[in-house]
Amino acid sequence: MLRALLLLAVAMLAAGSARADDLEVCRDRQADPVPRQAACEKLIAAGEVKGKDLGTAFWVRGNALLTKRDTDKAIAAFEASLAADPDNVPALVSRGFAHEGKGDDELAMADYNRVLQKFPNAPVALNNRGTIYLRKGALQSALDDFNAAVRSNPKMYLARTNRARVLTVNRDFDGALADFAEAEKIDPAAPQVHGYRCSTHAAMKRFAEALADCNSVLEKQPKNQFILAARAETYLAKGDLDAALKDFNFILSLNPNNLRAHAGRGELFERKRDLAQARADYRSASFALTPFDNFEGMMARQKARDRLAVLTSQTASAGGARRVALIIGNGAYTNVPALDNPPRDAALVAAALRDVGFQTVSLSKDLTRDKFFETLQAFAREAEKADWAVVYYAGHGLEIGGVNYLVPVDARLAVDKDAESQMVALEQVIAAVGGARKLRLVMLDACRDNPFEKNMQRTIALKLVDKGFSNIEPGAGFMVVYAAKHGETALDGDGVNSPFATALAREIRAPKIEMRKLFDIVRDDVWTASKHQQQPFTYGSPPGREDFYFVAEK
């Protein structure tokens, strides 16, 4: 008995010592992140720390989740941190940053304001709040925050760099260059100075210096899309259209969904008087479904929208009543299991639209990435001449980081973050119908199982098709119809066609059913046919002052 008690005492002392070591590592802000997180996780699991120490442990967990872009779980960890330690300022700042990542700027602003109520000169909160003002276009408020952050911490690299961005927009070039010089002293290796200063020099028409800045980064990072865009815009400002086009095209070969490259290339084609291509690129940059744009993206998107409005007004009176459709069925996937139904579903829907009198119905099957984008661009030109533009897509689909993607048949998602270069963002599909004068409709029969689960390396947190696409809010005059509600999976059904395609093809042919009611009927039909396992959902709506019928009369 005495031996057993001694062994128990030794074990308890060892456990206590281990927890003491874990506590020391978890508290240490200079510790390596991986062992620090492991130590903090042990403390959380043991359940024997409270207050500030528990708050620190959850804060470290939240930051680790943020690096994986698992934003929802990170926010939950920061909330647990604040529950343990309501005065944990780092947790408030981190939660604010996580809210920004989701596009919840108001919640982020509330967290930063809460920090600044306690510590009015907190430089990180000031800088982060300034970036929100910057994205909103509130330049004076952003400048005030960046000024305060620099006063509080003159060595804060990000605050000086961000202030230089605002000063550039305000055309205070001397002030911007002075900030860049100080930021470069603080961190000579950081690429942001050269990337942002490239744009400042271009705005000053000091093109040689601008190109030197951009090239100094691209020598080490030749595929850095942000710097490539800055260089392309520099060439554009210089009037070297061929060099600009080469850079814009290279960016779009890396990431066909890059809005800044589309906006810049739209301006380039407008200068060349290729207005159809300019409008196509401007549309590709105009439609936003992602949580937020950075400042440069925001400016590029707004410029694209403004120019699109001007160029569209020049063609608005052309043509007569016309309905066109693009139908896509992707099933012959080369790197993941094939799908049998999508090509059949696409053929069924295409036949229904031809039967009800669509002037053009383009049926495409098994599109590779490049062919997918080419097909969308060709259809966009057709949509410009039409009153109705309709896209139906059947195949794999997924959502990553708030962006909905359609999956080409040659997609290879070895690493999850490659989605932007391998797949087609839903914004690009919406852009393809955007030129139609009245109805712009996208139908997605694409909520299927995650095809990349077995072989994909995970570096960020994903929401994939086993949980459906994410919610979106398209602009006025657009409808996006999902075959399955958010959080549900579309079914192939027991027959040769999916329940959604079957109901859609049947109801399209029915006379005198207004568009909004028609999709209510499709929803009910699918709900019944799937035995309450699948419920389609519609976002957006067509223009409110007009009724829309696939078949107007019997």
C-alpha positions in Angstrom: 0.0 0.0 0.0 2.8 2.4 0.9 4.5 1.6 -2.4 1.3 2.4 -4.3 0.9 5.7 -2.5 4.4 6.7 -3.3 4.0 5.8 -7.0 0.8 7.9 -7.1 2.5 10.8 -5.4 5.4 10.6 -7.9 2.9 10.5 -10.8 1.0 13.5 -9.5 4.2 15.5 -9.1 5.2 14.6 -12.6 1.9 15.7 -14.0 2.0 18.9 -12.0 5.5 19.6 -13.3 4.4 18.9 -16.9 1.5 21.3 -16.5 3.8 23.9 -15.1 6.0 23.5 -18.1 3.0 23.7 -20.4 1.8 26.9 -18.7 5.2 28.5 -19.0 5.4 27.7 -22.8 1.7 28.7 -23.3 2.4 32.1 -21.7 5.6 32.7 -23.6 4.8 35.1 -26.6 8.3 34.4 -28.0 7.8 30.6 -28.1 7.7 28.7 -31.4 4.0 28.6 -32.5 3.7 24.9 -32.8 5.0 23.8 -29.4 3.2 26.8 -27.9 -0.1 25.7 -29.4 0.5 22.1 -28.2 1.2 23.3 -24.6 -2.0 25.5 -24.6 -4.1 22.6 -25.9 -2.9 20.4 -23.1 -3.9 23.1 -20.6 -7.4 23.4 -22.1 -7.8 19.6 -22.1 -6.7 19.3 -18.5 -9.3 21.8 -17.4 -7.2 23.1 -14.5 -6.4 26.7 -15.5 -8.8 29.6 -15.3 -8.9 33.4 -15.9 -6.0 35.0 -17.8 -4.2 31.7 -18.4 -7.2 30.0 -19.9 -7.9 33.1 -21.9 -4.4 33.0 -23.3 -4.7 29.3 -24.2 -7.9 29.8 -26.1 -6.4 32.9 -27.8 -3.4 30.8 -29.1 -5.9 28.1 -30.3 -7.9 30.8 -32.2 -4.8 32.2 -33.9 -3.8 28.7 -35.0 -7.2 28.2 -36.5 -6.9 31.6 -38.3 -3.7 30.5 -40.0 -5.8 27.6 -41.5 -8.6 30.1 -42.4 -11.0 28.1 -40.2 -12.7 31.4 -39.3 -15.8 30.2 -37.6 -13.9 27.9 -35.2 -11.3 30.7 -34.6 -14.1 33.1 -33.6 -15.5 30.5 -31.2 -12.0 30.1 -29.6 -11.6 33.9 -29.2 -15.1 34.0 -27.6 -14.0 31.3 -25.2 -10.9 33.3 -24.5 -13.0 36.4 -23.7 -15.4 34.4 -21.6 -12.4 33.4 -19.4 -10.7 36.8 -19.5 -13.0 39.6 -20.6 -10.1 42.1 -20.7 -8.0 40.0 -23.1 -7.2 42.7 -25.6 -5.3 40.4 -28.0 -8.3 38.1 -28.2 -10.5 41.1 -29.1 -8.1 42.3 -31.8 -7.9 38.7 -33.2 -11.6 38.3 -33.2 -12.0 41.5 -35.1 -9.5 40.3 -37.7 -11.5 37.1 -38.0 -14.7 39.0 -38.5 -13.0 41.0 -41.3 -12.1 37.7 -42.9 -15.8 36.8 -43.1 -16.7 40.2 -44.4 -18.4 41.2 -41.2 -16.9 44.6 -41.0 -19.4 46.0 -38.5 -18.6 43.2 -36.0 -14.9 43.8 -36.6 -15.2 47.5 -36.1 -17.1 46.8 -32.8 -14.2 44.7 -31.5 -11.6 47.3 -32.5 -13.7 50.1 -30.9 -14.0 48.1 -27.7 -10.2 47.8 -27.5 -9.8 51.6 -28.3 -12.3 52.5 -25.5 -9.9 50.9 -23.0 -6.6 51.8 -24.8 -7.2 54.7 -27.1 -3.6 54.5 -28.5 -3.6 50.7 -29.2 -1.7 50.7 -32.5 -2.8 47.3 -33.9 -6.5 48.2 -33.3 -6.0 51.6 -34.9 -4.3 50.1 -37.9 -6.9 47.4 -38.4 -9.8 49.8 -38.0 -8.0 52.0 -40.6 -8.0 49.2 -43.1 -11.8 48.8 -42.8 -12.2 52.6 -43.4 -9.8 52.2 -46.4 -11.9 49.4 -47.9 -15.1 51.5 -47.4 -13.4 54.4 -49.2 -13.5 56.6 -46.0 -10.0 57.9 -46.7 -9.9 60.7 -44.1 -11.0 58.3 -41.3 -8.5 55.7 -42.5 -5.7 58.4 -42.5 -6.6 59.5 -39.0 -6.3 56.0 -37.7 -3.0 55.3 -39.5 -1.6 58.6 -38.2 -2.6 57.7 -34.7 -1.1 54.2 -35.1 2.2 55.7 -36.3 2.3 58.2 -33.4 1.7 55.4 -30.9 4.3 53.1 -32.5 6.6 54.8 -35.0 8.2 51.4 -35.8 4.9 49.8 -36.9 5.6 48.7 -40.4 2.0 48.1 -41.5 0.7 51.4 -40.3 3.3 53.3 -42.2 2.7 51.3 -45.4 -1.0 51.7 -45.1 -0.7 55.4 -44.5 1.4 55.7 -47.7 -1.4 54.0 -49.7 -3.8 56.7 -48.5 -1.4 59.5 -49.1 -0.9 58.2 -52.7 -4.6 58.4 -53.4 -4.6 61.9 -51.9 -1.6 62.7 -54.2 0.7 63.5 -51.3 3.5 61.7 -53.0 6.3 63.1 -50.9 4.5 62.0 -47.7 3.9 58.5 -49.2 7.5 58.1 -50.3 8.8 59.2 -46.9 6.6 56.5 -45.2 7.8 53.9 -47.6 11.4 54.8 -46.8 10.8 54.5 -43.1 8.9 51.2 -43.6 11.8 49.8 -45.6 14.2 50.7 -42.8 12.0 48.8 -40.4 11.8 45.6 -42.6 14.0 45.7 -45.7 12.9 42.2 -46.8 9.1 42.8 -46.8 7.7 43.0 -50.4 4.8 45.3 -49.5 6.9 48.4 -49.7 8.0 47.7 -53.3 4.6 46.6 -54.4 2.7 49.6 -53.1 5.5 52.0 -54.0 5.4 50.7 -57.5 1.9 52.1 -57.8 2.9 55.4 -56.2 5.7 55.9 -58.6 3.4 55.0 -61.5 0.9 57.7 -60.3 3.8 60.1 -60.3 4.6 59.0 -63.9 8.0 57.9 -62.7 7.7 54.7 -64.7 11.3 53.5 -64.6 11.3 53.6 -60.8 7.8 52.0 -60.6 9.0 49.1 -62.8 12.2 48.7 -60.8 10.1 48.3 -57.6 7.7 45.8 -59.1 10.5 43.9 -60.8 12.5 43.6 -57.6 9.7 41.6 -56.1 8.9 39.6 -59.2 12.5 38.4 -59.5 11.9 36.4 -56.4 8.2 35.8 -56.7 7.4 35.7 -60.4 3.8 34.6 -59.8 2.9 37.2 -57.3 -0.5 38.3 -58.7 -0.7 41.5 -56.7 2.7 42.7 -57.9 2.0 41.5 -61.5 -1.2 43.6 -61.4 0.7 46.7 -60.2 3.3 46.2 -63.0 0.6 45.7 -65.6 -1.2 48.9 -64.4 2.2 50.7 -64.6 2.6 49.6 -68.2 -1.0 50.7 -68.9 -0.3 54.1 -67.5 2.9 54.4 -69.5 1.0 53.5 -72.7 2.8 50.2 -73.3 -0.3 48.2 -74.0 1.4 45.1 -75.3 3.5 44.7 -72.1 0.4 45.4 -70.0 -1.7 42.9 -71.9 1.0 40.3 -71.5 1.0 40.8 -67.7 -2.8 40.8 -67.4 -3.1 37.6 -69.5 -0.4 35.9 -67.4 -2.3 36.8 -64.2 -5.5 35.3 -65.7 -3.6 32.2 -66.8 -2.7 31.8 -63.1 -6.1 32.8 -61.8 -8.9 33.3 -64.4 -11.0 34.8 -61.6 -8.7 37.7 -60.7 -10.9 40.8 -60.7 -8.1 43.3 -60.8 -6.7 41.8 -64.0 -10.1 41.8 -65.6 -10.7 45.4 -64.7 -7.3 46.5 -66.0 -7.6 44.5 -69.2 -11.1 46.0 -69.7 -9.5 49.4 -69.6 -6.8 48.3 -72.1 -9.4 46.9 -74.6 -11.4 50.1 -74.2 -8.4 52.1 -75.2 -8.0 49.7 -78.2 -11.7 50.3 -79.1 -12.5 46.6 -78.7 -15.6 47.5 -76.7 -17.2 44.1 -76.7 -14.1 42.6 -75.0 -13.9 45.6 -72.7 -17.4 45.1 -71.5 -16.8 41.4 -71.0 -13.8 42.1 -68.8 -15.5 44.9 -66.9 -18.4 42.5 -66.2 -16.0 39.8 -64.9 -14.6 42.4 -62.5 -18.0 43.9 -61.5 -20.0 41.2 -59.9 -19.0 40.6 -56.3 -20.1 37.6 -54.2 -17.0 37.3 -52.1 -16.9 38.5 -48.4 -14.8 41.6 -49.2 -12.3 43.2 -51.5 -9.0 44.7 -50.4 -8.6 48.4 -51.2 -7.0 48.0 -54.6 -9.6 45.4 -55.5 -12.4 47.7 -54.3 -11.1 50.5 -56.5 -10.7 48.3 -59.5 -14.2 46.8 -59.1 -15.8 50.3 -58.8 -13.9 51.6 -61.9 -15.1 48.5 -63.8 -18.7 49.1 -62.8 -18.5 52.8 -63.7 -17.0 52.1 -67.2 -19.4 49.1 -67.7 -22.4 51.4 -67.1 -21.1 53.9 -69.7 -20.4 51.3 -72.3 -23.6 49.4 -71.7 -25.7 52.6 -72.1 -24.3 52.8 -75.6 -25.7 49.4 -76.6 -28.9 49.3 -74.5 -31.3 50.1 -77.3 -30.0 47.4 -79.7 -31.9 44.3 -80.8 -35.4 42.9 -80.1 -36.9 40.3 -77.8 -34.4 37.4 -77.6 -33.8 34.6 -75.2 -30.4 32.7 -75.0 -29.2 29.9 -72.8 -25.9 28.1 -72.0 -26.3 24.6 -70.7 -23.3 22.8 -69.2 -23.1 19.2 -68.0 -19.8 18.0 -66.5 -19.5 14.4 -65.8 -16.3 12.9 -67.3 -13.9 14.0 -64.6 -10.3 12.8 -65.1 -8.9 13.2 -61.6 -12.0 12.3 -59.4 -14.9 9.9 -59.8 -17.0 10.6 -62.9 -20.7 11.6 -62.6 -23.2 9.9 -64.8 -26.2 12.2 -64.5 -24.9 15.7 -65.4 -24.6 15.2 -69.2 -28.0 13.7 -69.3 -29.5 16.4 -67.1 -27.9 19.1 -69.3 -29.4 17.5 -72.5 -32.9 17.3 -70.8 -32.9 21.0 -69.8 -31.5 22.1 -73.2 -34.3 20.2 -75.0 -36.9 21.9 -72.7 -35.5 25.4 -73.5 -35.5 24.7 -77.2 -39.1 23.5 -77.0 -40.3 26.7 -75.4 -38.7 28.9 -78.1 -35.2 30.0 -76.9 -33.5 31.4 -80.0 -30.1 30.0 -79.0 -29.4 27.1 -76.7 -25.7 26.1 -76.5 -25.2 22.7 -74.9 -21.6 22.0 -73.7 -20.4 18.9 -72.0 -17.3 17.9 -70.0 -15.6 21.3 -70.1 -11.9 21.7 -69.1 -10.9 24.8 -67.2 -9.7 26.7 -70.3 -12.7 25.6 -72.4 -15.1 26.5 -69.5 -13.8 30.1 -69.5 -13.8 30.3 -73.3 -17.4 29.1 -73.4 -18.5 31.7 -70.8 -16.9 34.5 -72.7 -18.5 33.4 -76.0 -21.9 33.2 -74.2 -21.4 36.7 -72.7 -21.3 38.1 -76.2 -24.6 36.4 -77.0 -26.1 37.6 -73.7 -25.4 41.2 -74.7 -27.8 40.9 -77.6 -30.5 39.3 -75.6 -33.4 40.1 -73.2 -33.0 36.8 -71.3 -29.7 35.1 -70.6 -29.9 31.7 -68.8 -27.1 29.4 -67.6 -27.7 25.9 -66.2 -24.8 23.9 -64.8 -24.7 20.3 -63.6 -21.5 18.8 -62.2 -19.3 19.1 -59.1 -19.3 22.3 -57.1 -17.8 23.5 -53.9 -17.1 26.5 -51.7 -13.8 27.6 -50.3 -13.1 30.7 -48.2 -16.5 32.2 -49.0 -16.1 31.7 -52.8 -18.4 29.3 -54.7 -16.7 27.4 -57.5 -17.8 25.2 -60.4 -15.4 22.3 -61.1 -14.0 21.7 -64.7 -13.5 18.1 -65.6 -9.6 18.5 -65.6 -9.5 20.2 -62.2 -6.7 18.8 -59.9 -7.0 20.1 -56.4 -3.8 18.7 -54.9 -3.8 21.6 -52.4 -7.1 23.2 -51.4 -5.9 26.8 -51.9 -5.3 26.0 -55.6 -9.1 26.3 -56.2 -8.9 29.8 -57.6 -6.5 28.7 -60.3 -8.2 25.4 -61.1 -11.9 26.2 -61.0 -14.5 28.7 -62.1 -15.8 31.2 -59.6 -19.6 31.7 -59.6 -19.0 35.4 -60.2 -17.7 34.6 -63.6 -20.9 32.7 -64.5 -23.0 35.6 -63.2 -20.8 38.0 -65.3 -21.6 35.9 -68.4 -25.4 36.6 -68.1 -24.8 40.1 -66.9 -25.2 41.8 -70.3 -28.8 40.7 -70.8 -31.3 43.5 -70.8 -34.0 42.0 -68.6 -33.7 38.5 -67.1 -30.3 37.1 -65.9 -30.8 33.6 -64.5 -28.2 31.0 -63.2 -29.3 27.5 -62.2 -26.8 25.3 -60.3 -27.5 21.5 -60.0 -24.1 21.1 -58.4 -24.3 20.3 -54.7 -22.7 16.9 -54.7 -20.1 15.0 -52.6 -16.6 16.4 -52.2 -14.7 14.8 -55.1 -11.2 15.7 -53.7 -11.6 14.4 -50.2 -9.1 11.5 -50.4 -6.1 13.1 -52.1 -6.4 16.7 -51.3 -3.9 18.4 -48.9 -5.7 20.7 -46.5 -4.0 23.9 -45.7 -7.2 26.0 -45.0 -10.6 25.1 -43.6 -13.0 24.2 -46.3 -16.7 24.1 -46.7 -17.2 21.7 -49.6 -20.1 20.3 -51.5 -21.1 17.8 -48.9 -22.5 20.9 -47.1 -23.6 22.7 -50.2 -22.7 26.1 -51.6 -22.5 29.1 -49.4 -25.2 31.8 -49.3 -24.9 34.6 -51.8 -26.8 37.8 -52.5 -26.7 38.6 -56.3 -27.5 42.1 -57.4 -30.8 43.4 -58.6 -32.1 41.8 -61.7 -30.3 38.5 -61.1 -31.7 35.1 -60.0 -29.4 32.3 -58.8 -31.3 29.0 -58.2 -29.5 26.2 -56.2 -30.7 22.6 -56.6 -30.3 22.2 -52.9 -30.6 24.6 -50.0 -27.4 25.7 -48.1 -26.2 22.8 -46.0 -27.9 20.1 -48.1 -26.7 17.8 -50.9 -28.4 17.5 -54.3 -29.3 14.0 -55.2 -28.9 12.1 -58.4 -32.3 10.4 -57.9 -33.4 6.9 -58.9 -33.8 7.6 -62.6 -31.7 8.7 -65.4 -32.0 12.4 -64.4 -31.7 14.3 -61.1 -34.9 15.3 -59.3 -34.1 19.0 -59.9 -33.5 18.6 -63.7 -36.6 16.4 -64.0 -38.8 19.0 -62.2 -37.2 21.9 -64.0 -37.6 20.5 -67.5 -41.3 19.6 -66.8 -42.3 23.0 -65.3 -40.4 25.0 -68.0 -42.9 23.6 -70.5 -45.9 24.5 -68.5 -47.8 27.5 -69.8 -48.5 30.7 -68.0 -46.5 30.2 -64.9 -44.6 33.3 -63.8 -40.9 32.8 -63.1 -41.0 33.3 -59.4 -43.9 30.9 -58.9 -42.3 28.4 -61.3 -39.3 27.9 -59.1 -41.6 27.6 -56.0 -43.3 24.7 -57.8 -39.9 23.2 -58.7 -38.9 23.4 -55.1 -42.1 21.6 -54.0 -41.7 18.9 -56.7 -38.1 18.2 -55.7 -39.0 18.2 -52.0 -41.6 15.6 -52.6 -39.6 13.5 -55.1 -36.6 13.4 -52.8 -38.8 12.4 -49.8 -37.9 15.6 -48.0 -34.1 15.2 -48.4 -33.5 18.0 -50.9 -35.0 21.5 -51.1 -34.0 23.9 -53.9 -33.4 27.5 -53.0 -33.6 30.8 -54.9 -31.5 33.9 -54.3 -32.2 37.3 -55.9 -35.1 38.0 -58.2 -35.9 39.3 -61.7 -36.9 43.0 -62.1 -40.1 43.6 -60.1 -42.2 45.6 -62.6 -42.4 42.8 -65.2 -43.7 39.2 -65.3 -41.5 36.6 -66.9 -42.8 33.4 -68.5 -41.0 30.5 -70.2 -44.3 29.8 -72.0 -46.6 32.9 -72.0 -49.7 31.3 -73.4 -51.3 27.9 -74.0 
